[in-house]
Structures are given as structure tokens and as C-alpha cells.
Amino acid sequence: MTEQSCQNITPVYIQINTPVTLTCPADDQATILSWTGPGGTLYVTGTTADADLDDNVKLRISARHTGGSYTLTFTEFRSSDIGIYRCTVDGTVGLQMVIVQGVTSASPVYTRQGGTLTLQCPDTGGSTSWVVTSTGFIYASGTRINPNLADPIKTRLAVNNESGIYSLQISNVQLSDVREYRCVVGVSDTFYHLLLYIPPDFPKIENTVSVEGQNRTIGTEDGSMNLTCNAFGGTPASNVSWIKGGVILVTSANAVQYRKVFTREDDRNMYTCQSSSPALTSSQTTSVLIYLDLKPRKPTISGQMSTTVNTNLQVVCESTGSRPAADIEWNVGGTWQSSNPTEVKVIDSSTETYNVTSTLSLQVTRPDDGKSVYCRANNRALSGGTESEHKTITVLYPPDIHINYVNVTHMSSDRILTCSPDGNPAMYQFRQWTQTAEDGTVIRQFTGISSSTESILTLPDSDITRRYEDTGYYICSASNGIPGSASYTSGSVFFVVEAPPVVITNTTEVKGQIGSSFTIEVEFYSRPAVSETDVTWTKGTKTLTHSNKTAMSIVDTSVRVSFHGVQIQVKGYVAAITIHSLMEPDFGNYTVTIENSQGRASYMLEFKSASPPLPPDNVIPLSHDSSSITIQWTRRFNGGAEQWFIIGYKTDISKDFDDLAAIPDSHDVNQTYQITGLKAATTHFIRIYAENKIGHSDFVFLNHTTAVDEEGPNIGPLIGGMAGAAVCLTLAVVAGVIYKRKSNGKDDAKPNNLPESSDGLKPNILYESAGANYQPAPGPSSEYAIVCKPNKKNGAPVDPNSVYAVVDKTSKGEKDSKNDLYAEVMKQPKGKGGKEQQKPLDKRNRPDKKQEKGGKKNKKKATTVAGMDDYENIIPNNTNSKDSSAGEGMSSRKKNPDELLYLDVEFKDNHTDEHRVVVHGIENRCEYADVDFSQQADPLKGQEEVMKKTGENTKGKETV
């Protein structure tokens, strides 16, 4: 919709800091509404405040559209809101000037922004002054400018009182000067509203396009067209005019329209739109070039119209003066030609029009004799086009060729074709017959039995299985000796010998990849034609059908075959079977059978795998020691190629795997490999996968921990480095058996002097409740504690890798628990120079370690250092023993039959299962041991006798 504007600004008289509503008429059916404020800022669209509007304004405004009005309401109108407000309703623009003032109305006085305005009132005697009504601020008293005014205002004011006229002149008028002014002369007041002229928008010409920076209006030769220009938004309304060659054609307010039928003479003339307004210092202009679509002029035909048959007749049609370039069509004998003639389009730079030449190359035949030929030129300026004069074709023709024949089957040995020309004169000379393929390739030539009127061709007989090769085009050529022409006329027919299908494909082996889909294709030739129902696929003895696994199809295609020793392209077929999600059983021999009315043909292909191998299966750690891990796996399908295995490992999960050398496939079902050179007592992350020349399988991962080395770590250099210093090692090893004694409603345990916590545990620094998050260490032979102490002298720490005690715990049933190693403590004896020599840790019982002679188990005590307490192994004798407890009379440390020490720990009855005990070192520096309640130990030697003597009841007690 063309935007329209009202011509006048409507003053709105308000008081500052009060509610104000601006109203614009708007039909209730209006859909596109908006309010803009000072500076063209968008305030609201419809009834929604613009998201980018300043919050100080947004919170004080609202808009409504009802009752035929569109309103903008301020809850509090501030001085900063002064300015021009515009409402737009479905393209109609209304302007309203907001003036801050009292309740007095005054005369509006207009000037343009930046201009000079003089306000006058008669001097009837008395004191005089100029005052801004809205603020009460005095601009001038008499002819003296108020010195307290700001310089940007004061320098633009001038006051004069001459010839009975008291005047105030304001130069370089700004938007801030838009106020109500009061002239005071004695007791008389004269009020003025200073309003600004609003410059109109720059003139805009509708329906133009820009071409290389130039505005153009596109019209059509001899067509009527409106030139429309507008310059909205000005106050007062601007005068808009159309001008051509300095002559004003039409003038109107805000918008102007000029309508005219434009002819070829108006093409490329310039029209100017001019906008004038008091708000402008000079007129604003913009121009547009009239650029017409020009009709093509009447075309003309030239060239020779007489020729002999089967030669090219060159006919030329020419058209000039078109824009855009004309298209030329040809009509021959009442039929429009669909093939494109040769066209040449040349632009005339002086007129920017086109000269178009079209040449029709017509291969004339006998029926073309006497036909009418004409051309027609058209473009979008002349959709129906304009036609040339008509011309007539004259043809000199040799004879037409007619060949009589009957298609046969491969069972027929008689294959005869007869050539009978029809020309004038009726005396002919014949050339050799020619057999060509569908693609035009010459297969062979023959000499027929010819007379003056006909030529007969009898095809030589060949093997019955190859008679289908006689299929093709057969060409007969004859001449009747037209004067001036020695050319021969040719005619052809497509002769068919039907035979059983012939398979073209010679590939006997195809390969696919497991997990993917694969299509087996077989090309074949067949006449008569076949369809999908004529093709059967089998695998072995099983006939395959359409399913989610397999899909069969047959498509027409061009195949390359040999006919009589010549390679040609003929119409053939591709029989295809697609096998989805290939698996190992899908490979094997596939046979396709094609059948037509003349017989059948079968072809077998071997389908092999060409896939990456499947990943190893059943990967397990078969055995391990302190420096090696033996891995076992089950080999799987090798993907159709020789495979090998890659094993990699790492001890740091953040680093890459170190791959070992490729391991050849031994072709055994289960295969093993020993990874050597590993670090003792370390968890190794292991990866294994299979690989062949095509690719590799998915990875298989496992984690396994090497055994503890028989040699303990050497900590002597760390402890003995300080010569003459006595290092006191206090080792707290808690392992073995903890008894929780319960009686029938009575606790016979001896009291402990330490105070109890609410859960029955003694507040000892060596114990803490692990709570619900307690997780036992995984697997057999895991290290449950490493005991270490700092070197107290000089506060120097001991190497954190130095091992003082190792607690090993194995879950039930995994190995003989009699020899399980629960804790091992040792101290370093001093060697030469005061350095400590580390003794090896006691060897753990493993299946690959031999026992001592006599079948005895390996038993050692930790080395004793002078002046220090003894440390000994604590190993349960039998995990399947019954409950036992220590007697009161046992004042010294007790040992089991293997001479291992026992330690009794008493708990109150209110100890709940919610807590597990974890033993920590002093100051929580090192973890000493986990206490596992799932293990049992055999009773101390003589324990039962002691219990009987003291009268204690062993039933109901839990041994852990």
C-alpha cells in the first residue's frame, strides 16, 4: 500500500509530569499500526512496546487500538519526551507535535530547523519581556538578553524594540527551541507556539530497478504506464513534480503520478521527480530512465529454396530492432520445428536493440516437395510474434527404399531380406548391403542378388547358438542417377533373430564386506524381452526370494557384446541381487537363471568375503606373574583374508596404547600370547584386535594386575641417607581376625577405658567409619594396604613408593585360604655406613611357585632390628574353621599353629552393619589396612579349653 501522510502537524498542549494520551484515528479492522517518537525511534508496534526502547520510556507508555482510535499513553510525560510523534495505520501516517505548556493556546509559527525566526508583538507601552511559558524562564527583559542563559541559547537570541514593534529573533533554530513563548508588554500578553517545518522524505520513484547505479522503469513499447513519485513526511506538505527536458509535466502534494502510452520514441528518455518544501533549502530531485521492451520488426527470408532430396536446405530469417533479443521460430509445411536452428544475436550499441539471424538447415525428403516455409519473430513485447513472407520448397528426389523381411528365431536357417526402391526414374543401381548395430557400428557387408528393380539378401548360415548375432539394422542403398547427383539413397530395417538369453558378464568371483550390503550384478542380452519374473537366483540348491535379507531386480541397460567378431553396444539387461547386512553364511556360490520363450541361460558366481576380521572373542587373562601377563582369546572369522592380532597395553589410562608386534594367526581356535617386561604389582590396561589387509576389527579391552615382585622395593637409600640418625619406625599392622562377641543378652567382653561414640566405636585415631560408600578392593591378590611412615628427623618424607606392609586378601573359594597372606611387615636392618638394607617381602603362595621339600609351606618371620619390636606375618590357618575367641588368661600374644599372631578387637553390641572399620595411620598420613568381615580364621591353639575354664559360651559369637 502506498504510504500517505497528513499535511499539518497537530499541536498537543500538555503540562509537564502529567499523564498524556496521543490519539490517531484507526479503523477497528486496521492490522498494521505503529507509533514512533522523537528522532524516529520506534515506540510500539500494534500494542507491544519495542524491545530496544529505553526502559525509562518503556515503563511509562502503553498503546491501545479500540473504538476507531489508536492511542499512545504516557503515565507521566517528562521534558525529555518532547518531540514529534508519528502514528502509522495501514500505511497512513499522522504527525503530532508535542508542546510543553500551560493551559493557554497560542498562534503557531513555523520555521525550518537551522533557520531564523522573529517573534513580534506591538509595544503599547510599559515594561517588556520575552518568557518561555512552559518553564517561566525569562529570555529577555526589555532589549537586554538574560545573562544567566546558557551560551548555546544566549548566542542565538537577539531582542529589538523599534517602530513600536517588540521582537525576539532566534537563529539556527533547534528542536529544543520548540516551545511556547510569551511576549509581555505592560499588562498585555501575546503567545506564540514555535513549530518546526518537517523536511519531506527524499523523493522516491516506484517500480524501478537499479542497473549499474542507474534507476530504470521497465515498460513495453506501445504500452500504457504510470510514473509515480512521492515525498512523504514533510510539514507543510511538499510539492512533487514530474519534469522532462526542463518542462514540468505534472505537480501534486506529497505524491505525483504521470500516465502515458510510451512509444519507441520515448525509449531511453530521462524523467525527473522534484520535491520542494519550505523545510528545504533547495529542491530534492531523483531521475529514472524509461527503458522499454521493444517489439521485433517484421522478419525477412533469404536463400536458395530448391535442392535435391536428402540434402541440406539452408534458409535464413532475419529480424531487427528487438529488446530483449527476439526468438525466431520456423514452420515447414504447417508444422513448427522443435529442433533449434542456428541463431546469431548481435546487439546494436547505439540503440541497445538486437539484430537476430536464424539459419534453418533442413534435410529435405520427397514429402517436403512443395511445402511452404516461413519464420516468426517474437519476444515478451510481442507475444504473438510477427511472421515473414512464405517461401516454397522444390525437391529433386531419388527413390525411397522399401525392405521386405520377416523376423525369425534361432531355429530358422532361412533369413531373407528384399530391397525394393521407389523413385523416379525407376532404374536403379545397388550397393552392398550393410548390417549395423543399434549404436551404428558397422558389423559386416554383403553383396545381394540384384536386378534393375530390386536386390535380394540371403544371410549366410552360422552355428545355431550364434544366429542371434544376425540381429541388427540392414541397409540397402540405390541410385536412380538424378542429373547432377551421383548420391545413393539408403533405407534400413531392424531385423531380429530371437534366441535364448546370452550372459555377457565374465566375472566369476565377487567380494563383499561383512556388515555391509552388497549387490551382485550379471549383464545379459535377450531377444525376446524378459521381465523380473523370468529371472531366478539360487544359492547352492536354495532358491532365493525377496525378503528383508535379499532383494532381486532387473533393469534395462546398454551392454557391450560381440556380434560376428565386432564389439557393439546393444540393449540388454542387468539382473541383480542385493544381500543386506552380510554375515559369514551369506558367502558362497550364487547362480542366476534367465528364461525367455526361446530357452534359458544360467551363470554362477562365487561370492567371497573381503571384510575386516571380526574381533577376538572370549578374551581372558590366562595367567600372570610379576613381570608378565598371558592373554588367551578365541579366533573368529578372518573376513576372507589372512589375519593377524595386535596387542597393546598401558599403565596410565591417559596415555596411548603401546602396540606390540603383529601376532600371526595360528588358525587354532584358542590362541595365547605372553606380554613380558611388565611392571610388578601394577594394573595394566590391555587392548587386542584382529587385522587383515582390508582393515581391523573393533577393539577388545581388559585390565589386569601383575603379581607383587618377590623382591621388596629397596628403601635403604631413602632411610639410610642420614648417617648416624636413628630412624624410629612405628608400624601399625591390623590384619587377621577380629572377633565380635555376643552373648545371650549379656556382653562378657572386658570394658575398654576409651569413651564410646554413638555407634559403639571407640574414638581412636586409627579407626574411622567408612559408611555406606565403603567399597572393598577388587579381586584376588589385591593390595589392601601399604604402610609407610615419614622420617621424623628434619621432617624429611620417605619415598612414597617404599613399602612397609602389604595386606593381601583373597575372596573365598578363589584359592587355598590356608596360606593367604593378610599382612607382611618388615623393617630394614642397618648395613654398612648406617644405611638400611631392605629385605625382600615374603613370597606369596601362587600356583607357579614350588613348595619346600616335605610339602611344607613357605613361612618366614620379618627381620628383627636391634632395639626395635619384632614384626611377624599374620596369616589365618583355615578360613573354614569354626568360631573361636580368646580366653581371659591369655596375657601374652597368641599364635596359631603356623606361628602367626592374632589380635582381638572388641565391639559393643550396638555396632551396626551400616559401618565398616577402616584403619588409618597416625595423622591420616598412610592407609594401613582394610578390615574385612567376610573372612574367618581358625581358633587359637587351646582357645576352646580356656573358654570352658572361664565358663564363656562360644555360641552366637561372630568370627570375622
ABEGO torsion letter per residue (X at the ends): XBBBBBABBBBBBBBBGBBBBBBBBBBAABABBBBBBBGGBBABBEABBBAABBAAAAAABBBBBBGGBBBBBBABBBAAABEBBBBBBGGBBBBBBBBBBBABBBBBBBBBBGBBBBBBBBBAEEBBBBBBAAAGBBABBEABBBAABBAAAAAABBBBBBGGBBBBBBBGBBAAABBBBBBBBEABBBBBBBBBBBBBBBBBBBGBBBBGGBBBBBBBBGBBBBBBBBBBGBOBBBBBBBBBGGBBABBBBGBBBBBBBBBAAABGBBBBBBBBBAABABBBBBBBBBBBBBBBBBBBBBEBABBBBGBBBBBBBBBBGBOBBBBBBBBBGGBBBABBBBBBBBBBAAAGBBBBBBBBBBBBBAAABGBBBBBBBBBAABAAEBBBBBBBBBBBBBBBBBBBBBBBBAABABBBBBBBBBBOBABBBBBBBBBBBAAGBBABBBBBBBBAABBBBBBBBBBAAAAAAABEBBBBBBBAGBBGBABBBBBBBBBBBBBBBBBABABABBBBBBGBBBBBBBBBBBOBBBBAAABBBBBEABBBBBBAABBBBBBBBBBBBBBGGBBBBBBBBBBBBBBBGBBAAABEBBBBBBBBAAEBBBBBBBBBBBBBBBBBBGBBBABBBAABBBBBBBBBBAGGBBBBBBBBBBABAABBBBBBBBBBBAGBABBBBBBBGBBBGBBBBBBBBBBBAAEBBBBBBBBBBBBBBABBBBAAAAAAABBGBBBBBBBBBBBEBBBBBBBBGBBABBBBABBBBAAGBBBBAABBBAEAABBBBBEBGBBABBBBBBBABGGBBBBAABBABBBBBBBBGABBAAABBABBBBBBBBBBGGBBBBBBBBBBBBAABBBBBGGBBBBBBBBBBBGBBBBBBBBBABAABBBBBBBAABABBBBBAAGBBBBBBBBBAABBAABBBBBBBBGGABBABBBBAABBBBBBBGAAAAAAAAGBBABGBBBX
